[in-house]
Amino acid sequence: VLGAKQFKVDSAQEALACLTSGMSHRVTGSTAMNTFSSRSHALLSIIIKQTNTAENGHTSTLRSKFNFVDLAGSERQKRAQTEGIRLKEAIDINKGLLALGNVISALGDDK
């Protein structure tokens, strides 16, 4: 993904700082429906690794992954009264959401 970054953090504060930095790069734009309409998608993946060492010296590792996804919202152009750049963004957002819906549907098919 263009512009994606990966960071190793050792505390909740460091993780929050990464989240805050990522959120500062989100694109928003004003429409008639929403003053701060999200014009971009965001993905945050958190991988937590826990290593335990037993008294006998045996080491075990537990790894968990959480994905948080924030998709740009679909707005009806007529109600949002978008024009120009905002209209093109809305069309692209709707195309992306339609493609995502098609992928999810295909993954759920029994074929």
GROMACS elastic network, one bead per residue, 0.5 to 0.9 nm:
[ bonds ]
;  ai    aj funct       b0    kb
    1     4     6  0.55172   500
    1     5     6  0.89692   500
    7    15     6  0.86422   500
    7    18     6  0.77522   500
    8    14     6  0.88185   500
    8    15     6  0.85736   500
    9    12     6  0.79146   500
    9    13     6  0.86794   500
    9    14     6  0.56248   500
    9    15     6  0.60104   500
    9    18     6  0.87054   500
   10    13     6  0.84519   500
   10    14     6  0.67132   500
   10    15     6  0.78454   500
   11    14     6  0.52961   500
   11    15     6  0.64267   500
   11    16     6  0.87300   500
   12    15     6  0.50215   500
   12    16     6  0.61084   500
   12    17     6  0.85958   500
   13    16     6  0.50878   500
   13    17     6  0.62148   500
   13    18     6  0.87783   500
   14    17     6  0.50418   500
   14    18     6  0.64009   500
   14    19     6  0.87586   500
   15    18     6  0.51501   500
   15    19     6  0.63056   500
   15    20     6  0.86773   500
   15    46     6  0.87490   500
   16    20     6  0.60707   500
   16    21     6  0.85267   500
   17    20     6  0.50733   500
   17    21     6  0.61521   500
   17    22     6  0.86219   500
   18    21     6  0.50933   500
   18    22     6  0.61713   500
   18    23     6  0.86214   500
   19    22     6  0.51032   500
   19    23     6  0.61370   500
   19    24     6  0.86807   500
   19    44     6  0.77584   500
   20    23     6  0.51138   500
   20    24     6  0.63116   500
   21    24     6  0.52410   500
   21    25     6  0.70129   500
   22    25     6  0.54568   500
   22    26     6  0.71002   500
   22    42     6  0.84088   500
   22    44     6  0.87256   500
   23    26     6  0.52969   500
   23    27     6  0.89129   500
   23    42     6  0.82513   500
   24    27     6  0.84026   500
   26    38     6  0.75174   500
   26    39     6  0.77526   500
   26    40     6  0.62860   500
   26    41     6  0.78493   500
   26    42     6  0.75509   500
   27    37     6  0.84998   500
   27    38     6  0.61774   500
   27    39     6  0.53150   500
   27    40     6  0.55790   500
   27    41     6  0.87002   500
   28    35     6  0.85848   500
   28    36     6  0.54857   500
   28    37     6  0.52106   500
   28    39     6  0.50616   500
   28    40     6  0.73004   500
   29    34     6  0.83256   500
   29    35     6  0.69359   500
   29    36     6  0.55435   500
   29    37     6  0.52165   500
   29    38     6  0.66204   500
   29    39     6  0.64990   500
   29    86     6  0.74482   500
   30    33     6  0.80720   500
   30    34     6  0.60512   500
   30    36     6  0.53760   500
   30    37     6  0.57930   500
   30    38     6  0.88213   500
   30    82     6  0.89680   500
   30    86     6  0.83202   500
   31    34     6  0.52433   500
   31    35     6  0.58696   500
   31    36     6  0.77458   500
   31    37     6  0.67482   500
   31    80     6  0.54323   500
   31    81     6  0.67191   500
   31    82     6  0.62389   500
   31    86     6  0.77923   500
   32    35     6  0.71824   500
   32    79     6  0.70779   500
   32    81     6  0.58254   500
   32    82     6  0.74982   500
   33    37     6  0.80932   500
   33    75     6  0.79720   500
   33    79     6  0.68516   500
   33    81     6  0.80803   500
   34    37     6  0.52079   500
   34    38     6  0.88830   500
   34    80     6  0.77930   500
   36    39     6  0.89304   500
   37    72     6  0.79343   500
   37    73     6  0.75367   500
   38    41     6  0.77631   500
   38    71     6  0.81145   500
   38    72     6  0.51271   500
   38    73     6  0.65039   500
   39    71     6  0.87522   500
   39    72     6  0.54459   500
   39    73     6  0.75563   500
   39    86     6  0.86274   500
   39    89     6  0.68833   500
   39    90     6  0.77227   500
   39    93     6  0.74131   500
   40    70     6  0.86208   500
   40    71     6  0.69617   500
   40    72     6  0.51457   500
   40    73     6  0.86324   500
   40    93     6  0.78554   500
   41    69     6  0.75862   500
   41    70     6  0.57230   500
   41    72     6  0.50906   500
   41    73     6  0.87997   500
   41    93     6  0.88405   500
   42    68     6  0.81729   500
   42    69     6  0.58407   500
   42    70     6  0.50674   500
   42    71     6  0.63793   500
   42    72     6  0.81228   500
   43    67     6  0.70354   500
   43    68     6  0.57405   500
   43    70     6  0.64057   500
   43    71     6  0.84436   500
   44    66     6  0.81497   500
   44    67     6  0.58170   500
   44    68     6  0.50661   500
   44    69     6  0.64892   500
   44    70     6  0.86276   500
   45    65     6  0.69143   500
   45    66     6  0.56130   500
   45    68     6  0.62253   500
   45    69     6  0.85764   500
   46    64     6  0.81354   500
   46    65     6  0.56437   500
   46    66     6  0.51511   500
   46    67     6  0.64631   500
   46    68     6  0.83033   500
   47    63     6  0.69734   500
   47    64     6  0.56482   500
   47    66     6  0.64380   500
   47    67     6  0.87511   500
   48    62     6  0.80884   500
   48    63     6  0.56809   500
   48    64     6  0.52147   500
   48    65     6  0.63552   500
   48    66     6  0.83811   500
   49    61     6  0.69247   500
   49    62     6  0.57832   500
   49    64     6  0.65822   500
   49    65     6  0.88190   500
   50    60     6  0.83418   500
   50    61     6  0.56169   500
   50    62     6  0.51439   500
   50    63     6  0.64057   500
   50    64     6  0.87212   500
   51    59     6  0.69075   500
   51    60     6  0.57721   500
   51    62     6  0.63864   500
   51    63     6  0.86740   500
   52    58     6  0.82989   500
   52    59     6  0.56432   500
   52    60     6  0.53666   500
   52    61     6  0.63181   500
   52    62     6  0.83251   500
   53    56     6  0.79493   500
   53    57     6  0.58248   500
   53    58     6  0.56409   500
   53    60     6  0.64655   500
   53    61     6  0.88091   500
   54    57     6  0.52715   500
   54    58     6  0.53289   500
   54    59     6  0.63473   500
   54    60     6  0.81765   500
   55    58     6  0.73900   500
   56    59     6  0.88922   500
   70    73     6  0.88779   500
   71    74     6  0.89169   500
   71    93     6  0.88833   500
   71    97     6  0.81373   500
   72    93     6  0.67112   500
   72    94     6  0.89406   500
   72    97     6  0.84776   500
   73    90     6  0.87293   500
   73    93     6  0.75189   500
   73    94     6  0.82843   500
   73    97     6  0.86425   500
   74    90     6  0.71268   500
   74    91     6  0.89879   500
   74    93     6  0.67598   500
   74    94     6  0.59151   500
   74    97     6  0.77702   500
   75    78     6  0.86129   500
   75    79     6  0.76032   500
   75    80     6  0.63919   500
   75    90     6  0.71057   500
   75    94     6  0.82117   500
   76    79     6  0.55094   500
   76    80     6  0.59725   500
   76    81     6  0.82824   500
   76    82     6  0.88811   500
   76    90     6  0.84777   500
   77    81     6  0.55505   500
   77    82     6  0.56736   500
   77    83     6  0.84322   500
   77    87     6  0.70891   500
   77    90     6  0.74250   500
   77    91     6  0.86501   500
   78    81     6  0.52162   500
   78    82     6  0.74097   500
   79    82     6  0.82350   500
   81    87     6  0.83574   500
   82    85     6  0.81928   500
   82    86     6  0.54574   500
   82    88     6  0.86338   500
   82    90     6  0.78840   500
   83    86     6  0.55895   500
   83    88     6  0.77411   500
   84    87     6  0.53047   500
   84    88     6  0.64012   500
   84    89     6  0.87449   500
   85    88     6  0.51188   500
   85    89     6  0.61382   500
   85    90     6  0.85886   500
   86    90     6  0.60764   500
   86    91     6  0.86062   500
   87    90     6  0.50329   500
   87    91     6  0.61988   500
   87    92     6  0.86366   500
   88    91     6  0.51169   500
   88    92     6  0.62192   500
   88    93     6  0.85752   500
   89    92     6  0.50970   500
   89    93     6  0.60189   500
   89    94     6  0.85337   500
   90    94     6  0.60673   500
   90    95     6  0.85174   500
   91    94     6  0.51665   500
   91    95     6  0.61617   500
   91    96     6  0.86469   500
   92    95     6  0.50386   500
   92    96     6  0.61661   500
   92    97     6  0.86282   500
   93    96     6  0.51208   500
   93    97     6  0.61851   500
   93    98     6  0.85843   500
   94    97     6  0.50729   500
   94    98     6  0.60595   500
   94    99     6  0.85655   500
   95    98     6  0.50973   500
   95    99     6  0.61843   500
   95   100     6  0.86190   500
   96    99     6  0.51021   500
   96   100     6  0.61657   500
   96   101     6  0.85818   500
   97   100     6  0.50156   500
   97   101     6  0.61000   500
   97   102     6  0.85979   500
   98   101     6  0.50237   500
   98   102     6  0.62073   500
   98   103     6  0.87020   500
   99   102     6  0.50497   500
   99   103     6  0.62731   500
   99   104     6  0.86941   500
  100   103     6  0.50906   500
  100   104     6  0.62134   500
  100   105     6  0.85752   500
  101   104     6  0.51279   500
  101   105     6  0.61107   500
  101   106     6  0.85577   500
  102   105     6  0.50586   500
  102   106     6  0.60789   500
  102   107     6  0.86048   500
  103   106     6  0.50533   500
  103   107     6  0.61789   500
  103   108     6  0.86844   500
  104   107     6  0.51454   500
  104   108     6  0.63941   500
  104   109     6  0.89320   500
  105   108     6  0.51454   500
  105   109     6  0.64142   500
  106   109     6  0.52133   500
  106   110     6  0.86332   500
  106   111     6  0.87096   500
  107   110     6  0.82675   500
  108   111     6  0.88666   500
